[in-house]
Amino acid sequence: MTTAADLLGIGQAAMKVALDLIASRDPGRVTLKSDRDVASEVDYAVENELRAFLARETPDIGFLGEENGETDDRETLWVLDPVDGTANFVRGVPLYAVSLALVEDGQPVVGLISLPVVDLHYAAMQHGGARCNGDLIRSRATASLQDAMVSLGDYAVGESATEKNVDRLAITARLAERVERVRMVGSAATDLAWVAHGKIDATVILANKPWDTAAGTLIAREAGALVVDRFGEQHSLESTSTVALSPELFGDLIPLLAE
């Protein structure tokens, strides 16, 4: 019987394939997927390699990748963002990640995020804690907004971007008035991993694509962070927003976001 630990090991082997491929080549040709949303040749190459690798290693598990979609409708899926933060990646900005999760019945049970340039590699199993480079990690117990560093997900591009950004800009302004610092990293997976690692105190992502958030939400939870939507409701892959935060900040941050 294949255990969660076995599947974590397979996921780690898949991540090594991805990282070796990224290290071996330049981004290559960059294509425009939609308004101001790009993918590189490496995005597609990593996704294709890992789709094939995981199909060989776990033929009974489906696959969902950002670039090419889902192979089938199985309840258990590997979910991959081959390069989360492609806009950073193609410009040589070192803040991008590979994000891989195993999702069962809509819940992530294995999560892996690697930031290759800064050599940070995160892993978690459900009920097994979260680790970075093999060491257990915990989120920060920050209780005051004025002491909190909060990251924001990217502003919207594409359809209805102007309307969506009215909300994002309003939240940015409210945070800027209250928190110690506001940051925009440009990679949702990195945001969530860094809440888990205590590098930031909260992240506010007003979107929730499974390839962006599945691995990171599990890693953040296993490190002791609270993961909810912007209204403080239970987070799932069907939520429309993703907020990971120190539990002590819940009473102050969530009302600010819900205004």
Secondary structure as GFF3:
##gff-version 3
##sequence-region A 1 259
A	DSSP	alpha_helix	4	24	.	.	.	ID=ss1
A	DSSP	beta_strand	30	34	.	.	.	ID=ss2
A	DSSP	beta_strand	37	40	.	.	.	ID=ss3
A	DSSP	alpha_helix	41	57	.	.	.	ID=ss4
A	DSSP	beta_strand	62	65	.	.	.	ID=ss5
A	DSSP	beta_strand	69	70	.	.	.	ID=ss6
A	DSSP	beta_strand	76	84	.	.	.	ID=ss7
A	DSSP	alpha_helix	86	90	.	.	.	ID=ss8
A	DSSP	beta_strand	97	104	.	.	.	ID=ss9
A	DSSP	beta_strand	107	115	.	.	.	ID=ss10
A	DSSP	beta_strand	120	125	.	.	.	ID=ss11
A	DSSP	beta_strand	130	132	.	.	.	ID=ss12
A	DSSP	beta_strand	135	136	.	.	.	ID=ss13
A	DSSP	three_ten_helix	145	147	.	.	.	ID=ss14
A	DSSP	beta_strand	149	152	.	.	.	ID=ss15
A	DSSP	alpha_helix	161	178	.	.	.	ID=ss16
A	DSSP	beta_strand	181	183	.	.	.	ID=ss17
A	DSSP	alpha_helix	188	196	.	.	.	ID=ss18
A	DSSP	beta_strand	202	205	.	.	.	ID=ss19
A	DSSP	alpha_helix	210	222	.	.	.	ID=ss20
A	DSSP	beta_strand	226	228	.	.	.	ID=ss21
A	DSSP	beta_strand	242	245	.	.	.	ID=ss22
A	DSSP	three_ten_helix	247	249	.	.	.	ID=ss23
A	DSSP	alpha_helix	250	258	.	.	.	ID=ss24
###
